[in-house]
Every structure is written in C-alpha cells, then in structure tokens.
Amino acid sequence: MTRSDEVVGVVGPDDHELLQQAEDAADFSAHRAALAEDDGSRVLFDELRAEV
C-alpha cells in the first residue's frame, strides 16, 4: 500500500513493538551524535531571520 509516496502496511502488535524499539534506538543514536557535534554556539531567531 502507498500513501503520498510512502510505503505503509499493517503489522501485528508484536512486530509494531519491535519496529518502535528499532526507531527509538535510531533516534537515540542520532541524538547522541548531535550532542557530540554541538559546539555550544547558538543563534537567536531574530538574527537568523535577518539573514534570510
């Protein structure tokens, strides 16, 4: 099945739990990587908007 060019499907509760755990692990990994790359600098929204 497709919807808006995305593949979708129906899964049972056990498979859903496994898929959710895999997605959570990927999210946590991406979060840790982003924290490791953070140099602490920040930009105010007004400054960013002025540049655009």
C-alpha positions in Angstrom: 0.0 0.0 0.0 1.2 3.5 -0.6 0.1 6.9 0.5 1.8 10.1 -0.5 4.8 8.1 -1.9 5.3 6.4 1.5 5.1 2.7 1.9 2.6 1.8 4.6 1.4 -1.5 5.9 -0.5 -3.3 8.7 1.6 -5.1 11.4 0.7 -7.0 14.5 1.3 -5.7 18.0 4.5 -7.7 18.5 6.0 -6.5 15.2 4.9 -3.0 16.0 6.8 -3.1 19.3 9.9 -4.3 17.6 9.7 -1.6 14.9 9.1 1.0 17.6 12.2 -0.2 19.5 14.3 0.0 16.3 13.1 3.5 15.6 13.7 4.6 19.2 17.3 3.2 19.0 17.9 5.1 15.8 16.5 8.3 17.3 18.7 8.0 20.4 21.8 7.3 18.3 21.1 10.4 16.2 20.6 12.5 19.3 23.9 11.3 20.9 25.7 12.1 17.6 24.1 15.6 17.5 25.2 16.2 21.1 28.7 15.1 20.4 28.9 17.6 17.5 27.4 20.5 19.4 29.9 23.3 19.9 27.6 25.3 22.2 27.1 28.2 19.9 23.6 29.5 19.4 21.9 31.9 17.0 18.9 34.0 18.0 15.8 33.6 15.8 15.8 37.3 15.1 19.4 37.1 13.9 18.6 34.1 11.7 15.5 35.8 10.3 17.5 39.0 9.4 19.9 36.9 7.4 17.2 35.3 5.3 
